Amino acid sequence: MGKSTKIQHLREKMLAATKQSKQTTLGNLKDIPQKEPLKTIESGQKKQIIITDIDTVTKEDELALKVGFKLVPSKTSFSKIKSDLFFNEQKLNPVLITIPQGPLAKDAFELTPVLDMKGINAGAYTIKVEMYEPWSNEEKLSFTSKEVTMEYVPKTRESRLIEIPIVKSFGGMDLAVVSESDKNIYREIEETMKRNQSPSEMNGSFFHTCFSFS
């Protein structure tokens, strides 16, 4: 066997060994479990307000509501939310809700309006809640709504009947809730304080410390 033939034979053996090594490596790679793809980052999720449930409890001449809602992807995506309450398609007092941003605050909340039902006749009534982020030009961002139908039986009989109840209170679990009527009162207080105080004194006023309305 000549020298050139030996060299050619060695090259063929090296190529065969290299090919076998690559095949083994690729085969081993197939057996290695692949890592799961990273989950979608929260910030990439659609921003939503989800009303989870509306519970009604009839008390003495009152209708207590519990409106559960959660914020997606989290509370940090929201600062203020407006909630409109409807009784048989008639709009009652809307409220502005300030969303807490502290580390202990959760992403799920509960709104607890109480209706004065004196004078409301017995029957089936529809309760609807609309929630959204208020924006300029009356635009409603992240809008959502939910309604329930309840059977109301008054505990006492009233001589004077009415069609629409009055909102007695509008609270919330771990929420700052201000109704339209309360907002008007605060604005009147602010205007009075503006007339009676200097700008430096206004910076520490109760209204500016606790509330800011758009």
C-alpha positions as CSV (number, residue, x, y, z in Angstrom):
1,M,0.0,0.0,0.0
2,G,1.5,3.3,-1.1
3,K,1.9,6.4,1.1
4,S,-0.9,8.3,-0.6
5,T,-3.2,5.4,-0.1
6,K,-2.5,5.3,3.6
7,I,-3.1,9.1,4.0
8,Q,-6.4,8.8,2.1
9,H,-7.4,5.9,4.3
10,L,-6.7,7.9,7.5
11,R,-8.7,10.8,6.2
12,E,-11.7,8.5,5.6
13,K,-11.4,7.1,9.1
14,M,-11.3,10.7,10.6
15,L,-14.3,11.8,8.5
16,A,-16.2,8.7,9.6
17,A,-15.3,9.3,13.3
18,T,-16.3,13.0,13.1
19,K,-19.6,12.1,11.4
20,Q,-20.3,9.5,14.1
21,S,-19.5,12.0,16.9
22,K,-21.9,14.6,15.4
23,Q,-24.7,12.1,15.1
24,T,-24.2,11.0,18.7
25,T,-24.2,14.6,19.9
26,L,-27.4,15.5,18.0
27,G,-29.0,12.3,19.3
28,N,-28.1,13.2,22.9
29,L,-29.6,16.7,22.4
30,K,-32.9,15.2,21.5
31,D,-33.0,13.3,24.8
32,I,-32.3,16.5,26.8
33,P,-35.6,17.9,28.2
34,Q,-36.2,21.3,26.8
35,K,-37.0,24.2,29.1
36,E,-40.5,25.5,29.1
37,P,-40.9,28.9,27.3
38,L,-41.2,31.8,29.7
39,K,-44.7,32.8,30.6
40,T,-46.2,36.0,29.2
41,I,-45.1,38.9,31.3
42,E,-48.0,40.5,33.1
43,S,-47.6,43.8,31.4
44,G,-48.4,42.1,28.1
45,Q,-51.8,41.0,29.3
46,K,-55.0,42.8,28.3
47,K,-56.0,45.5,30.9
48,Q,-59.4,44.6,32.3
49,I,-61.9,45.2,35.0
50,I,-63.8,42.0,35.8
51,I,-67.0,42.1,37.9
52,T,-66.9,38.7,39.5
53,D,-70.3,38.7,41.3
54,I,-73.2,40.8,42.6
55,D,-74.9,39.6,45.8
56,T,-78.1,41.1,47.2
57,V,-79.3,41.0,50.8
58,T,-82.7,42.3,51.8
59,K,-82.8,44.0,55.2
60,E,-85.4,46.1,57.0
61,D,-86.4,48.6,54.2
62,E,-82.9,48.3,52.7
63,L,-81.2,46.4,50.0
64,A,-77.5,45.7,50.6
65,L,-75.3,44.9,47.7
66,K,-71.9,43.3,47.5
67,V,-70.2,43.9,44.2
68,G,-66.9,41.9,43.8
69,F,-64.4,42.9,41.1
70,K,-60.8,42.3,40.2
71,L,-58.2,44.2,38.2
72,V,-56.1,42.5,35.5
73,P,-53.2,42.2,35.2
74,S,-53.0,43.9,38.7
75,K,-54.0,46.9,40.7
76,T,-50.9,48.8,39.6
77,S,-52.5,49.2,36.2
78,F,-55.3,51.4,37.6
79,S,-55.5,54.5,39.7
80,K,-59.2,55.5,39.5
81,I,-62.3,53.6,38.5
82,K,-65.9,55.0,38.1
83,S,-68.8,52.8,39.0
84,D,-72.4,53.4,37.8
85,L,-75.3,51.7,39.5
86,F,-78.6,51.1,37.8
87,F,-82.0,50.0,39.2
88,N,-84.4,48.8,36.5
89,E,-82.3,50.7,33.9
90,Q,-82.5,53.9,36.0
91,K,-79.1,55.4,36.9
92,L,-78.5,56.0,40.5
93,N,-75.6,58.0,42.1
94,P,-72.2,57.1,40.4
95,V,-69.1,56.9,42.5
96,L,-65.4,57.4,41.9
97,I,-63.1,54.7,43.3
98,T,-59.5,55.3,44.2
99,I,-57.4,52.2,43.9
100,P,-54.8,51.7,46.7
101,Q,-51.3,51.0,45.5
102,G,-49.7,49.9,48.8
103,P,-47.8,46.5,49.0
104,L,-50.6,45.0,51.2
105,A,-53.4,45.9,48.8
106,K,-54.8,43.0,46.7
107,D,-56.0,42.9,43.1
108,A,-59.6,41.9,44.1
109,F,-62.0,44.3,45.9
110,E,-65.6,44.6,47.1
111,L,-68.0,47.5,46.7
112,T,-70.9,47.7,49.2
113,P,-73.7,50.1,48.2
114,V,-76.9,50.2,50.4
115,L,-80.2,51.3,48.9
116,D,-83.1,52.8,50.9
117,M,-86.1,50.7,49.6
118,K,-88.8,52.5,51.5
119,G,-91.8,52.9,49.2
120,I,-90.6,50.3,46.6
121,N,-93.3,47.9,45.7
122,A,-92.8,44.1,45.8
123,G,-91.6,42.6,42.5
124,A,-88.7,41.5,40.3
125,Y,-86.0,44.2,39.8
126,T,-82.8,44.3,37.7
127,I,-79.6,45.6,39.3
128,K,-76.8,46.5,36.9
129,V,-73.3,47.7,37.7
130,E,-71.0,49.4,35.1
131,M,-67.3,49.9,35.8
132,Y,-64.7,51.7,33.7
133,E,-61.8,54.1,33.8
134,P,-63.0,57.7,33.2
135,W,-61.2,59.5,30.4
136,S,-61.5,62.8,28.6
137,N,-64.6,63.5,26.4
138,E,-66.6,61.0,28.4
139,E,-64.6,58.1,27.0
140,K,-64.8,54.9,29.0
141,L,-61.7,52.7,29.1
142,S,-61.7,49.1,30.2
143,F,-65.5,49.2,30.3
144,T,-67.4,46.2,31.8
145,S,-70.9,45.6,33.2
146,K,-72.8,42.9,35.0
147,E,-76.5,42.6,36.0
148,V,-78.6,40.4,38.2
149,T,-82.4,40.1,38.6
150,M,-83.7,39.9,42.2
151,E,-87.1,39.4,43.8
152,Y,-87.8,42.1,46.3
153,V,-90.4,41.6,49.1
154,P,-90.6,44.6,51.5
155,K,-90.6,43.9,55.2
156,T,-93.1,46.8,55.9
157,R,-95.9,48.3,53.8
158,E,-95.6,52.0,52.9
159,S,-98.6,54.2,52.0
160,R,-96.5,56.2,49.5
161,L,-94.9,54.2,46.7
162,I,-91.8,55.2,44.7
163,E,-90.1,53.7,41.6
164,I,-86.5,54.4,42.3
165,P,-84.7,53.8,45.6
166,I,-82.2,56.2,47.3
167,V,-78.6,55.3,47.8
168,K,-78.0,55.5,51.6
169,S,-74.3,54.7,51.5
170,F,-71.7,53.6,49.0
171,G,-68.6,52.0,50.7
172,G,-65.9,49.6,49.7
173,M,-63.5,47.2,51.3
174,D,-60.1,48.8,51.4
175,L,-61.2,51.4,48.9
176,A,-61.7,55.2,48.9
177,V,-65.2,55.8,47.5
178,V,-66.6,59.2,46.7
179,S,-70.1,59.8,45.3
180,E,-71.0,62.6,42.9
181,S,-72.9,64.4,45.7
182,D,-69.9,64.1,48.1
183,K,-67.6,65.3,45.3
184,N,-69.7,68.4,44.9
185,I,-69.6,69.0,48.7
186,Y,-65.8,68.7,48.6
187,R,-65.6,71.2,45.7
188,E,-67.7,73.7,47.7
189,I,-65.4,73.3,50.7
190,E,-62.4,73.8,48.4
191,E,-63.8,76.9,46.9
192,T,-64.6,78.3,50.3
193,M,-61.1,77.5,51.5
194,K,-59.6,79.1,48.5
195,R,-61.4,82.4,49.3
196,N,-60.4,82.3,52.9
197,Q,-56.8,80.9,52.7
198,S,-53.6,81.8,51.0
199,P,-52.1,79.4,48.4
200,S,-49.5,78.2,50.9
201,E,-52.2,77.2,53.3
202,M,-54.2,75.5,50.6
203,N,-51.3,73.1,50.0
204,G,-51.9,71.4,53.3
205,S,-55.7,71.4,53.1
206,F,-57.7,68.3,53.8
207,F,-59.2,68.2,50.4
208,H,-55.9,68.3,48.5
209,T,-54.4,65.8,50.9
210,C,-57.1,63.2,50.6
211,F,-58.7,63.6,47.2
212,S,-57.9,64.6,43.6
213,F,-60.7,64.6,41.0
214,S,-60.4,64.9,37.3
